[in-house]
């Protein structure tokens, strides 16, 4: 009898990229070991029930949305969904205004009564034209002009990134649309929903496969000599993998202040309130809006503070950082049987669905090119 030895993949990181790849590779017949230096799976999407019985996102709110049917269909294998369209308000001078900026924002802020065509004309009259906006400041000025930029974008962007908007690539603020109608949804994707029982339960189901093994509290970069896989998939910071040989890639981190408010069944009218100018935190999220939980013992919130030190959350999009990343990418392309995927490994400000899509694509390429 011929002994068939299945090829072995080691996946570093048990977030969206790593778990999507683990499941697909296991279903293709490969042995998969997935490790994470944290004590839990699900990466930054990790959620759990707090001591008051409320499901909270430990690393800030994660709102799922996508236009990619393939991504939604894949994740739907591992969870049922709760329909949810995220809404955000911005707190400005004691008042709340819809964000993204829309018809109601303009009318309330300026005491106007404009219809959709009138708001479009308002933007046209106030915008500062840039034929090809080169940075985040020019993107917003080109869209809505100086006053709305100062009120809603400048302070928030500076707090979030620790840089002037003019120092950031155009893609940062171009992620946020401006609307002339009354649509107050933060996202307009075809699929908008939250995992019915939470993200952690979805990830548990994804990794529930006989060819997948899981090891937590394991820092690959500290213990890499203990592993000898046929193939490695790395989802951590690419510069750390190469021991920062060209210098450190800048990442923005976050600090979270979780609070339970016992005497409030609901604190906010919407899931998230942004604070562009006042207070040190950037936003407050109330989780019961996201999860749909109904409790009679108060509500749980999280305040977010952006900072330079701590776990890397956001690659900082600016030309000098991209140039440094390209040096590391060139090294990565020379690695044999090593694959880099995800927000930190590819130094891209990806949404969750974009990470899943990239992981699905890589999984397909690998299963097509490697025989189990």
Secondary structure in CASP SS format (residue, H / E / C, confidence):
PFRMAT SS
TARGET T0000
AUTHOR 0000-0000-0000
METHOD secondary structure of the structure
MODEL  1
X C 1.00
X C 1.00
X C 1.00
X C 1.00
X C 1.00
X C 1.00
X C 1.00
X E 1.00
X E 1.00
X E 1.00
X E 1.00
X E 1.00
X C 1.00
X C 1.00
X C 1.00
X H 1.00
X H 1.00
X H 1.00
X H 1.00
X H 1.00
X H 1.00
X H 1.00
X H 1.00
X H 1.00
X H 1.00
X H 1.00
X H 1.00
X C 1.00
X C 1.00
X C 1.00
X E 1.00
X E 1.00
X E 1.00
X E 1.00
X E 1.00
X C 1.00
X C 1.00
X C 1.00
X C 1.00
X C 1.00
X C 1.00
X C 1.00
X H 1.00
X H 1.00
X H 1.00
X C 1.00
X E 1.00
X E 1.00
X E 1.00
X C 1.00
X C 1.00
X C 1.00
X C 1.00
X C 1.00
X E 1.00
X E 1.00
X E 1.00
X C 1.00
X C 1.00
X C 1.00
X C 1.00
X C 1.00
X C 1.00
X E 1.00
X E 1.00
X E 1.00
X C 1.00
X C 1.00
X H 1.00
X H 1.00
X H 1.00
X H 1.00
X H 1.00
X H 1.00
X H 1.00
X H 1.00
X C 1.00
X C 1.00
X C 1.00
X C 1.00
X E 1.00
X E 1.00
X E 1.00
X C 1.00
X C 1.00
X C 1.00
X E 1.00
X E 1.00
X E 1.00
X E 1.00
X E 1.00
X E 1.00
X C 1.00
X C 1.00
X E 1.00
X E 1.00
X E 1.00
X E 1.00
X E 1.00
X C 1.00
X C 1.00
X C 1.00
X H 1.00
X H 1.00
X H 1.00
X H 1.00
X H 1.00
X H 1.00
X H 1.00
X H 1.00
X C 1.00
X C 1.00
X C 1.00
X C 1.00
X C 1.00
X H 1.00
X H 1.00
X H 1.00
X H 1.00
X H 1.00
X H 1.00
X H 1.00
X H 1.00
X H 1.00
X H 1.00
X H 1.00
X C 1.00
X C 1.00
X C 1.00
X C 1.00
X C 1.00
X C 1.00
X C 1.00
X C 1.00
X E 1.00
X H 1.00
X H 1.00
X H 1.00
X H 1.00
X H 1.00
X H 1.00
X H 1.00
X H 1.00
X H 1.00
X C 1.00
X H 1.00
X H 1.00
X H 1.00
X H 1.00
X H 1.00
X H 1.00
X H 1.00
X H 1.00
X H 1.00
X H 1.00
X H 1.00
X H 1.00
X H 1.00
X H 1.00
X H 1.00
X H 1.00
X C 1.00
X C 1.00
X C 1.00
X H 1.00
X H 1.00
X H 1.00
X C 1.00
X E 1.00
X C 1.00
X H 1.00
X H 1.00
X H 1.00
X H 1.00
X C 1.00
X C 1.00
X C 1.00
X C 1.00
X C 1.00
X C 1.00
X C 1.00
X C 1.00
X C 1.00
X C 1.00
X E 1.00
X C 1.00
X C 1.00
X C 1.00
X C 1.00
X C 1.00
X E 1.00
X E 1.00
X E 1.00
X E 1.00
X E 1.00
X C 1.00
X C 1.00
X C 1.00
X H 1.00
X H 1.00
X H 1.00
X H 1.00
X H 1.00
X H 1.00
X H 1.00
X H 1.00
X C 1.00
X C 1.00
X C 1.00
X C 1.00
X C 1.00
X E 1.00
X E 1.00
X E 1.00
X E 1.00
X C 1.00
X C 1.00
X C 1.00
X C 1.00
X H 1.00
X H 1.00
X H 1.00
X H 1.00
X H 1.00
X H 1.00
X H 1.00
X C 1.00
X C 1.00
X C 1.00
X C 1.00
X E 1.00
X E 1.00
X E 1.00
X E 1.00
X C 1.00
X C 1.00
X C 1.00
X H 1.00
X H 1.00
X H 1.00
X H 1.00
X C 1.00
X C 1.00
X C 1.00
X C 1.00
X C 1.00
X C 1.00
X C 1.00
X C 1.00
X C 1.00
X E 1.00
X E 1.00
X E 1.00
X E 1.00
X E 1.00
X E 1.00
X E 1.00
X E 1.00
X E 1.00
X E 1.00
X E 1.00
X C 1.00
X C 1.00
X C 1.00
X C 1.00
X C 1.00
X C 1.00
X C 1.00
X C 1.00
X C 1.00
X C 1.00
X E 1.00
X E 1.00
X E 1.00
X C 1.00
X C 1.00
X C 1.00
X C 1.00
X C 1.00
X C 1.00
X C 1.00
X C 1.00
X E 1.00
X E 1.00
X E 1.00
X E 1.00
X H 1.00
X H 1.00
X H 1.00
X H 1.00
X H 1.00
X C 1.00
X C 1.00
X C 1.00
X C 1.00
X C 1.00
X C 1.00
X C 1.00
X E 1.00
X E 1.00
X E 1.00
X E 1.00
X E 1.00
X E 1.00
X E 1.00
X E 1.00
X E 1.00
X C 1.00
X C 1.00
X C 1.00
X C 1.00
X C 1.00
X C 1.00
X E 1.00
X E 1.00
X C 1.00
X C 1.00
X C 1.00
X H 1.00
X H 1.00
X H 1.00
X H 1.00
X H 1.00
X H 1.00
X H 1.00
X H 1.00
X H 1.00
X H 1.00
X H 1.00
X H 1.00
X H 1.00
X H 1.00
X H 1.00
X H 1.00
X C 1.00
X C 1.00
X C 1.00
X E 1.00
X E 1.00
X E 1.00
X C 1.00
X C 1.00
X C 1.00
X C 1.00
X C 1.00
X C 1.00
X C 1.00
X C 1.00
X C 1.00
X C 1.00
X C 1.00
X H 1.00
X H 1.00
X H 1.00
X H 1.00
X H 1.00
X H 1.00
X H 1.00
X H 1.00
X H 1.00
X H 1.00
X H 1.00
X H 1.00
X H 1.00
X H 1.00
X H 1.00
X H 1.00
X H 1.00
X H 1.00
X C 1.00
X C 1.00
X C 1.00
END
